[in-house]
């Protein structure tokens, strides 16, 4: 008897008395959560669905390519990039020896939306500053509360014994909704496994249909009983003449009383294409919160031009921004002490994602300069242009004055008349 990986996993679970819904075992043996469509969905298996793969890739790439910097507070409402601080190099350039900042953040977001949690060990230097962030696979980590009420993590690596890490030794980012104890986030793939499982079932059915173009949902009816050998001969002859894409829609001729019997509906009746398009929209917009046009489903876009632009900005404001804030707060709390947070903070720069078209952006910058909200050089920095001499001064319209000073301005004597009066003996 041939054993599949999943069947071996089920046998091992039963033999060892383990819990069949353990997430680590599900990821290892592909057990997952069985769906009504007959597919056990795991975060790894869900990537075979193009809609899930596109959504996770878009989210991971978007968050990973937004500038992430450490800032030093220079005043009550001002700050500058602290590029000379070790934490800045850690989060901006290379969190560990084998990953760049982009790669580390791509894995963080993939784990966050695949498993609901992301874990990274914090390696500390002798001077109390972090020197590395080393990611763990989410099934390897189990958070729990100690008898004293503190949070700790049990880590089971691929090789070697398990170990216990305290909260200060691990960076943990969780995604809502949370477990009832609040220690872990929940995976959107597991929560919506029925929708993803149905999409995978449609894809597999369609693949089998086109790989077996002998109309498998029908049969050949004969007037009398046949031996097993005769059945095999007829089936092999039918497959040879009509199976495969090259024989699709080939004319069939029946003899000896054989007739075709249609057993079920065809693909047109089942409306598989419409069902799959519906599932793509469900997965992208409702499961992952992504406008369908960003993953290639342009039929669901309400309009072109400004409509697409506003949908993209809404995606950043209403969906990406909460993810960024969760990551920022986790990094600030894990990498900076309470004293250091009084002077430093970690933040994403999302200005690049919120840019409109060129004309709109130029008009916005011009208004900021005109009304004194920005200096010319501040606007040039946003355009990656070099500063100009004298460009650090704010401009102020001459016809504006504070409301409480309006009477002083209206009653101010004319300057020329004042000078003439001063020259009178």
C-alpha positions as CSV (number, residue, x, y, z in Angstrom):
1,X,0.0,0.0,0.0
2,X,1.3,3.4,-1.0
3,X,1.3,6.1,1.8
4,X,0.9,9.8,1.1
5,X,2.4,12.4,3.4
6,X,-1.0,13.3,4.8
7,X,-1.9,9.6,5.5
8,X,1.4,9.1,7.2
9,X,0.8,12.2,9.3
10,X,-2.7,11.0,10.4
11,X,-1.2,7.6,11.3
12,X,1.5,9.2,13.3
13,X,-1.0,11.5,15.1
14,X,-3.1,8.5,16.1
15,X,-0.1,6.3,17.1
16,X,1.5,9.0,19.3
17,X,-1.8,10.3,20.8
18,X,-1.1,13.8,19.6
19,X,-3.8,16.4,19.0
20,X,-4.9,16.3,15.3
21,X,-5.4,20.1,15.1
22,X,-1.9,21.0,16.3
23,X,-0.7,23.8,13.9
24,X,2.8,22.5,13.8
25,X,1.7,19.0,12.8
26,X,-0.7,20.5,10.2
27,X,2.0,22.5,8.6
28,X,4.4,19.5,8.7
29,X,2.1,16.8,7.4
30,X,-0.4,18.8,5.4
31,X,-3.3,17.8,7.7
32,X,-4.8,21.3,8.0
33,X,-8.5,21.9,8.5
34,X,-10.8,19.7,6.4
35,X,-13.2,21.8,4.4
36,X,-16.6,20.9,2.9
37,X,-14.9,20.9,-0.5
38,X,-12.7,18.0,0.6
39,X,-9.4,19.9,0.8
40,X,-7.5,20.4,4.0
41,X,-6.4,24.0,3.9
42,X,-3.1,25.0,5.5
43,X,-1.2,28.3,5.1
44,X,1.3,26.5,2.9
45,X,-1.3,24.8,0.7
46,X,-3.3,28.0,0.4
47,X,-0.4,29.5,-1.6
48,X,-1.4,27.2,-4.5
49,X,-4.5,29.4,-4.9
50,X,-3.4,32.2,-7.2
51,X,-5.7,34.8,-5.4
52,X,-4.1,34.0,-2.1
53,X,-0.6,34.0,-3.5
54,X,-1.2,37.4,-5.2
55,X,-2.7,38.9,-2.0
56,X,0.1,37.7,0.3
57,X,2.7,38.8,-2.3
58,X,1.2,42.3,-2.6
59,X,1.0,42.8,1.1
60,X,4.5,41.5,1.8
61,X,6.1,43.5,-1.0
62,X,4.2,46.7,-0.1
63,X,5.2,46.6,3.6
64,X,8.7,45.4,2.9
65,X,9.5,48.3,0.5
66,X,8.2,51.2,2.6
67,X,11.2,53.0,4.2
68,X,11.5,52.0,7.9
69,X,13.7,54.4,9.9
70,X,14.7,55.3,13.5
71,X,14.0,58.9,14.3
72,X,15.5,61.2,17.0
73,X,13.2,63.8,18.6
74,X,14.7,67.2,18.1
75,X,11.7,69.2,19.6
76,X,8.1,68.8,20.7
77,X,6.9,68.5,17.1
78,X,10.1,67.8,15.1
79,X,12.4,64.8,14.5
80,X,15.3,63.7,12.3
81,X,16.5,60.3,11.1
82,X,19.0,58.8,13.5
83,X,21.1,57.1,10.9
84,X,24.1,56.9,13.3
85,X,22.2,54.7,15.8
86,X,22.7,50.9,15.7
87,X,19.0,50.2,15.8
88,X,18.6,52.2,12.5
89,X,21.0,50.0,10.7
90,X,19.3,46.9,12.2
91,X,15.8,47.6,10.9
92,X,16.8,49.6,7.8
93,X,19.6,47.6,6.3
94,X,20.3,44.0,7.7
95,X,18.4,42.5,10.7
96,X,20.5,39.3,10.6
97,X,23.5,38.0,8.6
98,X,21.4,36.1,6.0
99,X,18.5,38.5,5.4
100,X,18.1,42.1,4.2
101,X,15.5,44.3,5.8
102,X,13.2,43.8,2.8
103,X,13.5,40.0,3.0
104,X,13.0,40.0,6.8
105,X,9.9,42.2,6.5
106,X,8.5,40.0,3.6
107,X,8.7,37.0,5.8
108,X,7.2,38.9,8.8
109,X,4.1,39.9,6.7
110,X,3.8,36.4,5.1
111,X,3.8,34.8,8.6
112,X,1.4,37.5,9.9
113,X,-1.2,36.8,7.3
114,X,-0.5,33.1,6.8
115,X,-0.4,32.1,10.5
116,X,-1.7,35.2,12.3
117,X,1.6,35.7,14.2
118,X,5.3,36.6,13.4
119,X,8.2,35.8,15.8
120,X,11.8,36.9,15.7
121,X,14.4,36.3,18.4
122,X,16.2,39.4,19.6
123,X,20.0,39.0,20.0
124,X,21.3,41.7,22.4
125,X,24.8,43.2,22.6
126,X,26.7,43.6,25.9
127,X,25.9,47.3,25.9
128,X,22.1,46.6,26.0
129,X,21.5,47.4,22.3
130,X,20.0,44.8,19.9
131,X,22.3,43.4,17.2
132,X,20.1,40.8,15.3
133,X,16.5,39.8,14.6
134,X,16.3,36.1,13.7
135,X,12.8,34.9,12.5
136,X,11.2,31.7,13.7
137,X,8.5,29.7,11.9
138,X,5.2,30.4,13.7
139,X,4.4,26.7,14.3
140,X,7.7,26.5,16.2
141,X,6.6,29.0,18.9
142,X,3.9,28.7,21.6
143,X,3.2,31.7,23.9
144,X,2.0,31.1,27.4
145,X,1.7,32.8,30.8
146,X,4.0,32.1,33.6
147,X,2.6,31.5,37.2
148,X,3.6,35.1,37.9
149,X,1.4,36.4,35.0
150,X,4.3,37.3,32.6
151,X,4.3,36.2,29.0
152,X,6.9,33.7,27.8
153,X,7.4,31.6,24.7
154,X,8.2,27.9,24.2
155,X,10.3,27.5,21.1
156,X,10.8,24.1,19.4
157,X,13.5,24.5,16.7
158,X,13.9,22.0,13.8
159,X,17.0,20.6,15.5
160,X,17.8,20.5,19.1
161,X,15.8,20.7,22.4
162,X,13.1,23.2,23.1
163,X,13.8,26.4,25.0
164,X,11.9,29.1,26.9
165,X,12.3,32.8,25.8
166,X,11.0,35.7,27.8
167,X,9.1,38.6,26.3
168,X,12.2,40.8,26.1
169,X,14.0,38.1,24.0
170,X,11.4,37.8,21.3
171,X,9.7,40.2,18.9
172,X,6.1,39.1,18.5
173,X,3.7,40.8,16.0
174,X,0.1,39.5,16.1
175,X,-2.8,40.2,13.8
176,X,-6.5,40.5,14.8
177,X,-8.7,38.7,15.5
178,X,-6.9,37.4,18.6
179,X,-7.3,34.2,20.6
180,X,-9.4,34.5,23.7
181,X,-6.3,34.8,25.9
182,X,-5.0,37.6,23.8
183,X,-1.6,36.0,23.4
184,X,-1.9,35.0,19.7
185,X,-3.5,36.2,16.5
186,X,-5.6,34.1,14.3
187,X,-4.8,33.2,10.7
188,X,-7.2,34.6,8.1
189,X,-6.5,31.6,5.9
190,X,-7.7,29.3,8.6
191,X,-10.7,31.5,9.4
192,X,-11.7,31.5,5.7
193,X,-10.6,28.0,4.8
194,X,-14.0,27.2,3.3
195,X,-13.7,30.0,0.7
196,X,-10.1,29.1,-0.1
197,X,-10.8,25.4,-0.1
198,X,-13.6,25.9,-2.6
199,X,-11.3,28.0,-4.9
200,X,-8.7,25.2,-4.8
201,X,-11.4,22.6,-5.5
202,X,-12.6,24.5,-8.6
203,X,-9.0,24.8,-9.8
204,X,-8.3,21.1,-9.3
205,X,-11.6,20.1,-10.9
206,X,-11.0,22.3,-13.9
207,X,-7.4,20.9,-14.3
208,X,-8.8,17.3,-14.2
209,X,-11.5,18.2,-16.7
210,X,-9.1,19.5,-19.3
211,X,-6.6,16.7,-18.6
212,X,-9.4,14.1,-19.2
213,X,-11.4,15.5,-22.1
214,X,-13.3,12.3,-22.6
215,X,-16.3,13.9,-20.8
216,X,-15.8,12.1,-17.5
217,X,-19.3,13.0,-16.1
218,X,-21.0,10.5,-18.5
219,X,-20.9,6.8,-19.4
220,X,-21.4,4.2,-22.1
221,X,-24.5,2.1,-21.9
222,X,-24.5,-1.4,-23.4
223,X,-27.5,-3.7,-23.8
224,X,-26.1,-6.6,-21.9
225,X,-23.6,-7.6,-19.2
226,X,-19.9,-7.4,-20.0
227,X,-16.9,-9.2,-18.5
228,X,-14.2,-7.2,-16.8
229,X,-11.9,-7.8,-19.7
230,X,-14.5,-6.4,-22.2
231,X,-15.0,-3.4,-19.9
232,X,-11.3,-2.6,-19.9
233,X,-11.1,-3.0,-23.7
234,X,-14.0,-0.6,-24.3
235,X,-12.7,2.0,-21.8
236,X,-9.2,1.9,-23.2
237,X,-10.5,2.3,-26.7
238,X,-12.6,5.2,-25.7
239,X,-9.8,6.9,-23.9
240,X,-7.4,6.4,-26.9
241,X,-9.9,8.0,-29.3
242,X,-11.3,10.8,-27.1
243,X,-9.1,11.5,-24.1
244,X,-6.7,14.5,-24.1
245,X,-6.9,18.1,-25.5
246,X,-5.9,16.9,-29.0
247,X,-9.0,14.7,-29.2
248,X,-11.4,17.2,-27.7
249,X,-14.8,17.4,-29.4
250,X,-13.9,14.5,-31.8
251,X,-16.9,12.8,-33.4
252,X,-17.9,9.6,-31.5
253,X,-19.4,6.7,-33.3
254,X,-21.2,3.9,-31.3
255,X,-21.9,0.4,-32.5
256,X,-23.2,-2.9,-31.1
257,X,-26.0,-1.2,-29.2
258,X,-23.7,1.1,-27.2
259,X,-25.1,4.6,-26.4
260,X,-23.9,7.6,-24.5
261,X,-25.5,8.5,-21.2
262,X,-25.1,12.0,-19.8
263,X,-24.7,11.6,-16.0
264,X,-24.1,15.2,-14.8
265,X,-24.0,18.8,-15.8
266,X,-21.2,20.3,-17.9
267,X,-18.9,23.2,-17.1
268,X,-21.3,25.8,-18.7
269,X,-24.2,24.6,-16.5
270,X,-22.0,24.6,-13.4
271,X,-20.8,28.1,-14.2
272,X,-17.3,27.3,-12.9
273,X,-15.8,30.5,-14.4
274,X,-18.3,32.7,-12.7
275,X,-17.9,30.8,-9.4
276,X,-14.1,31.2,-9.6
277,X,-14.3,34.9,-10.4
278,X,-16.6,35.4,-7.4
279,X,-14.2,33.5,-5.1
280,X,-11.3,35.7,-6.3
281,X,-13.2,38.8,-5.3
282,X,-14.1,37.2,-2.0
283,X,-10.6,36.3,-1.2
284,X,-9.0,39.6,-2.2
285,X,-11.5,42.1,-0.9
286,X,-13.1,40.4,2.1
287,X,-10.4,38.0,3.4
288,X,-7.3,40.2,2.8
289,X,-9.0,43.6,2.3
290,X,-7.3,44.3,-1.1
291,X,-9.1,46.1,-4.0
292,X,-9.5,43.4,-6.7
293,X,-7.8,45.5,-9.4
294,X,-4.5,45.3,-7.4
295,X,-4.4,41.5,-7.9
296,X,-5.5,41.6,-11.6
297,X,-9.3,41.5,-11.3
298,X,-10.1,44.6,-13.3
299,X,-13.7,43.6,-13.9
300,X,-14.6,44.5,-10.3
301,X,-13.1,48.0,-10.5
302,X,-15.7,50.7,-10.3
303,X,-14.0,53.1,-12.7
304,X,-10.7,54.0,-14.3
305,X,-8.4,57.0,-13.6
306,X,-9.3,58.7,-10.3
307,X,-11.4,55.8,-9.2
308,X,-8.5,53.4,-9.4
309,X,-6.2,56.0,-7.7
310,X,-8.7,56.5,-4.8
311,X,-9.1,52.8,-4.3
312,X,-5.3,52.4,-4.1
313,X,-5.0,55.3,-1.6
314,X,-7.9,53.8,0.4
315,X,-6.1,50.5,0.5
316,X,-3.0,52.2,2.0
317,X,-5.0,54.3,4.5
318,X,-7.6,51.8,5.7
319,X,-5.7,48.5,5.5
320,X,-1.9,48.9,5.1
321,X,-1.7,51.6,7.8
322,X,-3.0,49.5,10.7
323,X,-0.5,46.8,9.8
324,X,2.3,49.4,9.8
325,X,1.2,50.8,13.1
326,X,1.1,47.3,14.7
327,X,4.7,46.6,13.4
328,X,5.9,50.0,14.6
329,X,4.6,49.6,18.1
330,X,5.9,46.1,18.4
331,X,9.4,47.3,17.3
332,X,9.4,50.3,19.5
333,X,8.3,48.2,22.5
334,X,10.8,45.4,21.9
335,X,13.9,47.2,20.7
336,X,13.8,50.5,22.7
337,X,13.7,50.8,26.4
338,X,11.2,53.1,28.1
339,X,14.0,55.7,28.6
340,X,15.1,55.4,24.9
341,X,11.5,55.9,23.7
342,X,11.5,59.4,25.2
343,X,14.2,60.3,22.6
344,X,13.8,57.8,19.7
345,X,11.0,56.2,17.8
346,X,10.7,53.8,14.9
347,X,8.3,54.7,12.1
348,X,7.4,53.9,8.4
349,X,7.4,56.7,5.9
350,X,4.3,56.2,3.7
351,X,4.5,59.4,1.8
352,X,5.6,57.6,-1.3
353,X,2.5,55.3,-1.3
354,X,0.1,58.2,-0.9
355,X,1.3,60.2,-3.9
356,X,-1.2,61.1,-6.4
357,X,-0.6,61.8,-10.1
358,X,2.2,64.3,-11.0
359,X,-0.1,67.3,-11.6
360,X,-2.0,66.8,-8.3
361,X,1.1,66.3,-6.3
362,X,2.8,69.4,-7.7
363,X,-0.3,71.5,-7.0
364,X,-0.3,70.2,-3.4
365,X,3.3,71.0,-2.8
366,X,2.8,74.5,-4.3
367,X,0.0,75.2,-1.9
368,X,2.1,74.0,1.0
369,X,4.9,76.4,0.1
370,X,2.5,79.2,-0.7
371,X,0.7,79.0,2.7
372,X,3.9,78.5,4.7
373,X,3.2,74.9,5.6
374,X,6.6,73.8,4.0
375,X,9.8,75.5,3.0
376,X,10.9,75.1,-0.7
377,X,13.7,72.9,0.4
378,X,11.4,70.6,2.3
379,X,9.3,70.2,-0.8
380,X,12.5,69.5,-2.9
381,X,13.5,66.8,-0.5
382,X,10.3,65.0,-1.2
383,X,11.1,65.1,-4.9
384,X,14.7,63.9,-4.2
385,X,16.1,67.2,-5.4
386,X,19.1,69.0,-3.9
387,X,18.3,72.0,-1.6
388,X,18.6,75.6,-2.9
389,X,20.4,78.5,-1.1
390,X,17.8,80.5,0.8
391,X,15.2,77.7,0.4
392,X,14.9,77.0,4.2
393,X,12.8,80.1,4.9
394,X,9.0,79.8,5.1
395,X,6.9,82.0,2.8
396,X,3.9,84.0,4.1
397,X,1.3,85.8,2.0
398,X,1.5,89.6,2.6
399,X,-2.3,90.0,2.6
400,X,-2.8,87.7,5.7
401,X,-2.7,88.7,9.4
402,X,-3.9,87.1,12.6
403,X,-7.6,87.8,13.3
404,X,-6.8,89.4,16.7
405,X,-4.5,91.9,14.9
406,X,-6.9,92.9,12.1
407,X,-7.8,96.3,13.7
408,X,-4.2,97.2,14.1
409,X,-3.6,96.5,10.4
410,X,-6.6,98.5,9.3
411,X,-5.8,101.5,11.5
412,X,-2.1,101.5,10.7
413,X,-1.2,104.9,9.1
414,X,0.2,105.0,5.6
415,X,4.0,104.7,5.7
416,X,4.6,107.5,3.2
417,X,2.3,109.9,5.0
418,X,4.0,109.1,8.2
419,X,7.4,109.9,6.8
420,X,6.1,113.2,5.5
421,X,4.7,114.2,8.8
422,X,7.9,113.4,10.5
423,X,9.8,115.9,8.2
424,X,7.4,118.8,9.1
425,X,9.1,121.3,11.5
